[in-house]
């Protein structure tokens, strides 16, 4: 999804490339990176969950940037907006389930 969002931002108006475009690229790429960083700390349950929670927050932040882009008409393709929001929602549910799984079944 991060790669798709990156590609989408390349078609934003020039003034958005360095404002909201930059922010949504960072937040969407942060989701994956934060999960990877947390996985590196998986031996420590609290640390692992903390990083998964940060990833979930980055997912929420990405949705907020999508909303701003859509509301300001910088992203004027309703289908793209809906697609990315649905993908973020799906990813957010997956991360939430992962957090529950780690919380209930984690062994140190």
N, C-alpha and C positions, 0 to 999 in steps of 0.2 A: 504494500500500500504506500509506503514512503516513496518508492520510485514513481508510482503513478501520480502521487500528489506533487512531487518535484516536477514531473513532466507537465502537469496541469498548470503549475505556476508560471511556466515559461510563456504561456499565452495570456497572462494577465497584463493589464495596462502597465506601461513603463513605471509610473509612479508607485504602483503596488509591488513591483519586483523587489524593492528594497525596504518596504514597510511590512504590510501584512503577508506578502509572499515569502519574505525571509522568515517571518515568525512561524508560519505554518510549515515551512520546510524543516525548521529546527524542531518543532514539537512532534511532527510525524516521524522524523528520524530518531528522535529521542526515545520513542516507545520501544523500538527494537534494541537500541543500545543499552537502555536501562534494564531490560529483561536479561540481556547477556551479562551485564555487570552483576545483577542480583544472582544469576545462576553461578557466577564465579564465587559467590559467598554462600552458596547453598548449605554449606556445613553448619551455618549459624542461622537457625530458623527465623529469628527476629529480623536479622539483616536481609535475608532473602525476601521476606514479606514486605519489608520497608521498600525495597527496590521495585518489587512488583506493584506496590501501591503508587510509587512514583510513575511507573509506566502507565498505570491506569489514569493518573492525573494528566499525563501528557496526551493520552487519547482524548480525554475530555477537553483539554486545551485545543487540540486539533479541531474538534467539532466547533468550538467557539470561534476559531479563526475562519472556518468554513462559513459559519453563520454571518460573520462580519463581511466577508467577501461577497456573499450572496445578497445581503441586505444593502450593501453599497453599490450593487450591480457591477462590481469588478469581476465577479464570477456570474455571468448572466445565463448560464446553461443550467436550467432546473434539473435536468436528468443527471448531470455530473454532480450537482449539489446533493441530490437524493442518493445517488450511488455512494459517494464518499461518506455521507452521514450514516448510511446503512452499514457500510464496511466498518466504520469506527464503532458503531453500536455492537456489531457482531464481535469485533476484536475486544471491546470492553467487557462483553459477557464472558469471552474466553479467558481473559486475564482474571476476572472476578472468580471464575470457577477454579482457575489455577491457584489463586490465593487461598480459597477454601480447601483445596486439596492439600496444599503445603501445610496449612494450619492444622488440619485434622490428621494427616498421615506422615508428617515429617519426622525423621529419626536423626538424632545427632550422634 
